[in-house]
Amino acid sequence: MTETRTGGCMCGAVRFEAKGDPFDVTHCHCHSCRKHNGAAVVTLAGYKAGQVAFGGTGRKFHNSSPGVRRAFCGDCGTPLTWEGDGGELGPIVELHISAFDEPDTLRPTAHAFDVERISWMEVADDLPRYEGFPGVGAPLRHGPAGS
């Protein structure tokens, strides 16, 4: 049986369903994700676009860079997605795990864009840290800087 995870924005105007397991769950330290969320680090669960369905009203988009759009609720402002080309995966939707109804079911497996990390923000785990997207090139290290 395929697992379906649900979630949505703070006010309930936008809801989503994600079918199956994500291809990754990543802490992202890039400047754009931090700006979109107003947070020091953002955690995203990645799905192929066909695995995700949205309902409700109010979903708005911001084209944050060529080929990338970010969705948010136009009513309450909750950040919802990073959407773009996943290379061999095709179009992908990365959902903010805090927008899921049960975010504890999603465990991060890597850190992305560690070179853009705010210097005082370090997550104390032993996950691999990548210069860019996880799995592209060798990890910079495993675990916090200086450990």
C-alpha positions in Angstrom: 0.0 0.0 0.0 1.3 3.4 -0.9 1.6 5.9 1.9 -0.1 9.2 1.5 1.0 12.2 3.5 -1.1 15.3 3.8 -0.5 18.9 4.8 -1.3 22.5 4.1 -1.0 26.1 5.1 -1.6 27.7 8.4 -5.1 29.0 7.5 -6.3 25.9 5.7 -6.9 27.6 2.3 -4.3 25.3 0.6 -4.1 21.5 1.2 -1.8 18.9 -0.4 -1.4 15.2 -0.7 2.0 13.5 -1.4 1.8 9.8 -2.5 4.7 7.5 -1.8 8.0 8.1 -0.2 10.0 11.2 -1.0 13.2 10.8 -3.0 15.0 12.8 -0.4 14.5 14.9 2.8 17.1 17.6 3.0 18.1 20.5 5.2 18.7 23.3 2.8 21.0 26.2 3.8 20.8 28.2 0.5 20.2 31.9 0.6 17.0 31.7 -1.5 15.4 29.0 0.8 16.3 31.0 3.9 14.9 34.2 2.4 11.7 32.5 1.3 11.1 31.2 4.9 12.7 33.8 7.1 14.6 30.9 8.7 18.2 30.0 9.3 17.7 26.6 7.7 14.8 24.9 5.8 13.9 21.2 5.6 12.3 20.0 2.4 10.8 16.6 1.3 11.3 16.0 -2.4 8.7 14.3 -4.6 8.3 13.8 -8.3 5.6 16.4 -9.4 3.1 13.6 -10.3 3.2 12.4 -6.7 1.8 15.7 -5.3 -1.7 17.1 -5.6 -2.9 20.4 -4.3 -6.4 21.5 -3.3 -8.1 24.5 -2.0 -7.7 28.1 -3.0 -5.0 30.7 -2.6 -1.9 29.0 -3.8 0.4 31.7 -5.3 3.8 31.5 -6.9 7.0 33.5 -7.0 9.5 32.8 -9.8 12.7 32.9 -7.6 15.2 32.1 -10.3 15.2 30.7 -13.9 13.2 27.5 -14.0 12.3 27.6 -10.2 9.1 28.7 -8.6 8.2 28.8 -5.0 4.6 28.4 -3.8 3.0 30.0 -0.8 -0.5 30.6 0.5 -1.8 33.9 -0.8 -4.1 34.2 2.2 -1.8 33.5 5.2 1.6 33.5 3.6 2.7 30.0 4.6 5.7 28.9 2.5 4.8 25.6 0.8 7.2 24.5 -2.0 10.3 24.8 -4.1 9.4 23.6 -7.7 11.7 23.0 -10.6 13.6 20.6 -12.8 14.9 17.5 -11.0 17.1 16.4 -13.9 16.7 12.6 -14.4 13.7 12.7 -12.1 11.8 15.2 -14.2 9.8 18.0 -12.6 9.9 17.9 -8.8 8.1 19.5 -5.9 10.0 20.0 -2.7 7.5 20.4 0.2 8.4 22.2 3.4 8.2 19.5 6.1 6.6 21.9 8.6 3.6 22.2 6.3 2.9 18.4 6.6 0.3 17.3 9.1 2.8 14.8 10.6 6.3 16.1 9.9 7.8 13.6 12.3 7.4 10.9 9.7 10.0 12.6 7.5 13.7 12.2 8.6 16.4 14.3 6.9 19.2 12.4 5.1 21.5 15.3 4.1 22.4 19.0 4.1 22.3 21.0 0.8 24.3 24.1 0.1 26.3 23.9 3.2 28.7 26.6 1.8 25.9 29.1 2.1 25.1 28.1 5.7 24.9 31.0 8.2 28.2 30.6 10.1 26.5 30.3 13.6 23.9 27.8 12.4 25.1 24.3 12.8 22.8 21.2 13.1 24.3 18.6 15.4 23.9 15.5 13.3 26.2 13.2 11.4 24.5 13.7 8.0 26.5 14.4 4.9 27.0 18.1 3.9 27.0 18.9 0.2 28.3 22.0 -1.6 25.1 22.0 -3.7 22.3 19.4 -4.1 22.7 16.1 -2.2 24.3 13.3 -4.3 26.0 15.7 -6.7 29.7 15.3 -6.0 31.2 14.0 -2.8 30.1 15.4 0.5 32.2 18.2 2.0 32.1 16.3 5.3 29.8 14.4 7.7 28.7 16.1 10.8 29.1 19.7 12.0 32.0 21.9 10.9 35.1 21.5 13.2 34.0 18.1 14.5 
